[in-house]
């Protein structure tokens, strides 16, 4: 009798031990999978670092395709009620990318027309290993300076400083920083280059972004 009881206790401890080991392995596997996913997600967004150094994640054409549905809806409602704003002091007209959608400069997917025909992108693709202007001996070339001077739009002033930063910290880390920078500080939705406020919650534009000066986008 004592022997049977002892055997039962031994089997019970064995089963518990196996279950505990399985749980530990499962936890480690889940942790590893989570880390792998995080690394994959970060790496999977490097296409948002454009050839010229702009951050595609804040482009209206990218948000029009990849932004949250509610955000896109509110953005359209606001535009339809107020009408397009005229270009002013380095700020393009608010309807400058109406109807355009894009997956990002180096995504290999859908590109807005101006990205398809971009001389900077096609040149870098032919000459640079990562298809960006980072190590080009001609930098800053007339392709980039001409585009920066065209309309003198404020987001284009960031091209060269962005390329320097990508070179310094690496493209994955840079995209991670830009993704955080271009999010609404209140609700976390992505903000477009010339949004004066978040299209989702109405939070004023973050001070981390370039200033729109005294201009207000209607």
C-alpha positions in Angstrom: 0.0 0.0 0.0 2.8 2.3 1.0 4.6 1.4 -2.2 1.6 2.3 -4.4 1.2 5.6 -2.6 4.9 6.4 -3.1 4.6 5.5 -6.8 1.6 7.8 -7.3 3.4 10.7 -5.6 6.4 10.0 -7.9 4.3 10.0 -11.0 2.5 13.2 -9.9 5.9 15.0 -9.4 7.0 13.7 -12.8 3.9 15.0 -14.5 4.2 18.4 -12.8 7.9 18.6 -13.7 7.1 17.9 -17.4 4.3 20.4 -17.4 6.5 23.0 -15.8 9.3 22.4 -18.3 6.8 22.7 -21.2 5.5 25.9 -19.9 8.9 27.4 -19.5 9.8 26.4 -23.0 6.6 27.8 -24.3 7.2 31.1 -22.5 10.8 31.3 -24.0 9.4 30.5 -27.5 6.8 33.2 -27.1 9.4 35.7 -26.0 11.7 34.8 -28.9 8.8 35.1 -31.3 7.9 38.5 -29.9 11.5 39.7 -30.3 11.8 38.3 -33.8 8.5 40.0 -34.7 9.7 43.3 -33.3 13.0 43.1 -35.3 11.1 42.1 -38.4 8.6 45.0 -38.0 11.4 47.5 -37.6 13.2 46.1 -40.6 10.0 46.0 -42.5 9.6 49.7 -42.3 12.9 50.8 -43.7 11.2 51.5 -47.1 9.7 54.6 -45.4 13.2 56.1 -45.5 13.1 57.6 -49.0 16.1 57.9 -51.3 16.2 61.7 -50.7 15.9 61.3 -46.9 12.3 62.2 -46.4 10.1 60.2 -44.1 7.4 58.6 -46.2 5.3 57.7 -43.2 4.2 61.4 -42.9 3.4 61.7 -46.6 -0.4 62.4 -47.3 -0.3 59.8 -50.0 1.0 57.1 -47.7 -1.4 58.0 -44.9 -4.3 58.0 -47.5 -3.6 54.3 -48.0 -2.1 53.1 -44.7 -3.7 55.4 -42.1 -6.5 54.2 -39.9 -9.9 54.3 -41.5 -11.4 56.7 -38.9 -8.5 59.0 -39.4 -8.9 59.1 -43.1 -12.6 59.7 -42.8 -12.2 62.7 -40.4 -9.5 64.1 -42.7 -11.9 64.0 -45.7 -14.7 65.4 -43.6 -12.6 68.4 -42.5 -11.4 69.1 -46.0 -14.9 68.9 -47.6 -16.3 71.3 -45.0 -13.6 73.9 -45.2 -12.3 73.6 -48.8 -8.7 73.6 -50.0 -6.2 76.1 -48.6 -4.0 78.0 -50.9 -0.2 77.5 -51.0 1.7 79.9 -48.7 5.2 80.5 -47.3 6.7 77.1 -48.0 3.4 75.3 -47.4 1.8 73.5 -50.4 -2.0 73.9 -51.1 -3.9 71.4 -48.9 -5.2 69.5 -51.9 -1.8 69.0 -53.5 -1.9 65.2 -53.0 -5.6 64.6 -53.4 -6.4 61.2 -54.9 -2.8 59.9 -54.5 -1.9 56.7 -52.6 1.6 55.3 -52.0 3.3 52.4 -50.2 6.6 54.3 -49.7 9.5 55.3 -51.9 11.5 52.1 -51.6 8.6 49.7 -50.9 8.5 48.0 -54.3 4.8 48.5 -54.2 2.3 51.2 -55.3 4.0 54.6 -55.8 2.4 58.0 -56.3 3.0 59.4 -59.7 5.6 61.9 -58.6 7.5 59.1 -56.8 7.4 56.9 -59.9 9.0 59.6 -62.0 11.4 60.9 -59.3 14.9 61.5 -60.7 16.4 61.2 -57.2 14.9 57.8 -56.6 15.9 56.4 -60.0 19.4 57.8 -59.8 20.0 56.4 -56.3 18.6 53.0 -57.4 21.2 52.8 -60.1 24.2 54.1 -58.2 23.8 53.3 -54.5 23.8 49.9 -52.8 20.7 50.7 -50.6 19.0 52.9 -53.2 19.5 56.0 -51.0 21.6 59.1 -51.6 23.6 58.4 -48.4 27.1 57.9 -49.8 26.8 59.5 -53.2 29.9 61.6 -54.1 27.7 64.1 -55.8 25.6 64.9 -52.7 24.1 67.5 -52.6 23.4 67.2 -56.3 21.2 69.4 -58.5 18.5 66.8 -58.4 18.0 67.2 -54.7 18.7 71.0 -54.6 16.3 71.7 -57.5 13.6 69.8 -55.7 14.3 71.6 -52.4 14.0 74.9 -54.2 10.8 73.9 -56.1 8.1 75.6 -54.0 10.6 75.7 -51.1 8.3 73.4 -49.2 9.3 73.1 -45.5 9.5 69.3 -45.4 12.1 69.3 -48.2 14.5 71.3 -45.9 14.9 68.1 -43.9 16.3 66.0 -46.8 20.0 66.6 -46.2 19.8 66.7 -42.3 17.9 63.4 -42.5 20.4 61.8 -44.7 23.1 62.8 -42.2 21.1 61.3 -39.4 20.5 58.0 -41.2 24.2 57.7 -41.9 24.9 58.3 -38.2 22.4 56.0 -36.5 21.4 53.6 -39.3 18.2 53.4 -41.2 16.2 51.1 -38.9 16.8 53.3 -35.8 16.1 56.4 -37.8 12.8 55.1 -39.1 11.9 54.1 -35.5 12.6 57.6 -34.3 10.7 59.3 -37.2 7.7 57.0 -36.7 7.5 58.2 -33.0 8.2 61.8 -34.0 5.4 62.0 -36.5 2.7 60.6 -34.1 0.1 62.6 -32.3 1.4 63.1 -28.7 -2.2 62.5 -27.4 -3.8 59.7 -29.4 -0.8 58.2 -31.3 -2.2 58.5 -34.8 0.3 59.4 -37.6 0.4 63.1 -38.5 1.0 64.4 -42.0 3.8 66.9 -42.9 1.5 69.9 -43.0 -1.2 69.0 -40.5 -1.7 71.8 -38.0 -3.5 69.4 -35.7 -4.2 65.7 -35.4 -7.0 64.6 -37.8 -8.1 62.1 -35.2 -8.3 64.0 -31.9 -7.6 67.6 -32.8 -4.4 67.8 -30.7 -2.2 70.7 -31.9 0.9 69.9 -33.9 3.8 68.6 -31.9 6.8 70.9 -31.2 9.1 68.1 -32.3 8.0 68.8 -35.9 9.1 71.6 -38.1 7.2 74.8 -37.4 4.4 76.0 -39.7 5.2 79.5 -38.5 2.1 81.7 -38.3 0.4 79.8 -41.1 -2.6 77.7 -40.4 -3.8 74.9 -42.6 -7.6 75.1 -42.9 
